[in-house]
Amino acid sequence: IKMKVKGKLMATGRRKLGAIIGDGVKTGVNVSIMPGVKIGSSSIIGPNVVVYRDLPKGTFVLLKQKLDFKEVTPAS
C-alpha cells in the first residue's frame, strides 16, 4: 500500500492499511474510501462518492451524475 507524504508517493511497508480520517468528517451512504487515502478534518463527503485521493481539511465532495432514460424497443 502506498500513500502520499509531503507530496511524494511512498510505500508504507504494510500489506493492509485503511484510510486516515480526521476529526469531524461526515460521510454519506455508500461512500468508498480507497486504502491509504487521508481525509482532512471537518470534511463532508456526499453519498455514492469514491474517494481515491487525499482531501484537505474542510473539503466538501459531491457526486454529480446524469441519467439518460430511453425507450426500449422489442426485437422483431
C-alpha positions as CSV (number, residue, x, y, z in Angstrom):
1,I,0.0,0.0,0.0
2,K,1.3,3.5,-0.9
3,M,0.3,6.9,0.3
4,K,1.4,10.5,-0.3
5,V,3.7,12.0,2.3
6,K,4.7,15.7,1.7
7,G,3.7,15.3,-2.0
8,K,5.7,12.1,-2.6
9,L,4.2,8.7,-3.1
10,M,5.8,6.4,-0.6
11,A,5.4,2.7,0.3
12,T,4.0,2.2,3.8
13,G,5.6,-1.3,4.2
14,R,2.2,-2.7,5.0
15,R,0.0,-5.2,3.3
16,K,-3.1,-3.8,4.8
17,L,-3.9,-0.2,5.5
18,G,-7.2,1.6,5.8
19,A,-7.8,5.3,5.3
20,I,-6.7,8.0,7.7
21,I,-9.7,10.1,8.6
22,G,-9.6,13.4,10.5
23,D,-11.9,14.6,13.3
24,G,-15.4,15.7,12.4
25,V,-15.5,14.1,9.0
26,K,-19.0,13.2,7.8
27,T,-19.8,10.7,5.0
28,G,-23.0,9.9,3.2
29,V,-24.3,6.4,2.4
30,N,-22.4,4.1,0.1
31,V,-19.1,6.1,0.3
32,S,-16.0,4.1,-0.6
33,I,-12.6,5.3,0.6
34,M,-9.5,3.7,-1.0
35,P,-6.6,2.4,1.1
36,G,-4.0,4.9,2.2
37,V,-6.2,8.0,1.5
38,K,-6.0,10.8,4.0
39,I,-9.2,12.9,4.7
40,G,-8.7,16.2,6.4
41,S,-10.8,17.2,9.5
42,S,-14.2,18.7,9.1
43,S,-14.6,17.4,5.5
44,I,-18.0,16.3,4.2
45,I,-18.4,13.6,1.6
46,G,-21.8,13.1,-0.1
47,P,-23.4,9.8,-1.0
48,N,-22.0,7.3,-3.6
49,V,-18.6,9.0,-3.8
50,V,-15.4,7.0,-4.3
51,V,-12.6,8.9,-2.6
52,Y,-9.3,7.9,-4.4
53,R,-7.1,10.8,-3.5
54,D,-6.3,12.8,-0.4
55,L,-8.7,15.6,0.7
56,P,-7.5,18.7,2.5
57,K,-9.3,19.8,5.7
58,G,-12.7,21.4,5.2
59,T,-13.4,19.8,1.8
60,F,-16.9,19.2,0.5
61,V,-17.2,16.5,-2.1
62,L,-20.4,15.8,-4.0
63,L,-21.0,13.4,-6.9
64,K,-22.8,14.9,-9.9
65,Q,-24.3,12.4,-12.3
66,K,-26.6,12.4,-15.3
67,L,-29.2,9.7,-16.0
68,D,-30.3,9.1,-19.6
69,F,-33.7,7.3,-20.0
70,K,-34.5,5.8,-23.4
71,E,-37.4,3.7,-24.5
72,V,-36.5,0.1,-25.2
73,T,-37.9,-1.3,-28.5
74,P,-38.5,-5.1,-28.6
75,A,-36.6,-7.1,-31.2
76,S,-38.8,-8.3,-34.1
